[in-house]
Amino acid sequence: MSNFSSIDLAQLVNVVGGLEVSGHGRVQVGTGGGEVDVDGTYKRTPYESCVAAVTSRPNWQPDEIRSTCGEPR
């Protein structure tokens, strides 16, 4: 028996979105360590966004990830 599975690319049509947030700010470094200026970017793929949406719903089930988001590449 194989542990591999396949997915039809048509199943990935529901995966949309993604996220990119950039910003500038100050971060506290340890207790009494002061602050530093930072520039940062946070990126999340459409697949990660889909999984986050599915798992944030009450009573979600693990099989809903594959049926809704497909599988990661």
C-alpha positions in Angstrom: 0.0 0.0 0.0 1.3 3.4 -1.0 1.4 6.5 1.3 1.2 8.8 -1.7 -1.9 10.4 -3.0 -2.7 12.6 -5.9 -4.8 15.7 -6.4 -6.3 17.1 -9.5 -5.2 20.7 -10.2 -8.9 21.6 -10.6 -9.3 21.1 -6.9 -6.9 24.0 -6.2 -9.2 26.6 -7.8 -10.6 27.4 -4.4 -7.2 28.4 -3.0 -7.0 32.2 -3.3 -5.6 35.0 -1.3 -2.3 35.2 0.3 -1.0 38.0 2.5 1.9 40.4 2.6 2.3 43.0 5.3 5.2 45.4 5.5 6.0 47.8 8.2 8.4 49.8 10.3 8.5 50.0 14.1 10.3 49.6 17.3 10.9 46.3 19.1 11.7 45.9 22.8 14.9 43.8 23.2 14.8 41.8 26.4 14.3 43.2 29.9 16.2 46.5 30.1 17.8 46.0 26.7 16.2 49.0 25.0 14.5 49.2 21.7 15.6 48.8 18.1 14.1 50.1 14.9 13.0 47.4 12.5 11.7 47.1 9.0 9.9 43.9 8.3 7.7 42.0 5.8 5.5 39.1 6.7 4.3 36.9 3.8 1.8 34.1 3.8 1.0 32.0 0.7 -2.5 31.4 -0.5 -2.3 27.8 0.8 -1.3 29.0 4.3 -4.2 31.6 4.2 -6.7 28.8 3.2 -5.5 26.5 6.0 -5.7 29.4 8.5 -9.3 30.1 7.4 -10.4 26.4 7.6 -8.8 25.8 11.0 -10.3 29.0 12.5 -13.8 27.7 12.0 -15.5 26.1 15.0 -15.6 22.3 14.8 -13.3 22.0 11.8 -12.1 18.5 10.8 -8.7 17.7 9.4 -10.1 16.3 6.2 -11.6 19.7 5.4 -8.1 21.1 4.8 -7.6 18.8 1.8 -11.1 19.1 0.5 -11.1 22.9 0.8 -7.4 23.9 0.2 -6.0 20.9 -1.7 -2.4 19.9 -0.9 0.7 22.2 -0.7 3.1 22.1 -3.5 
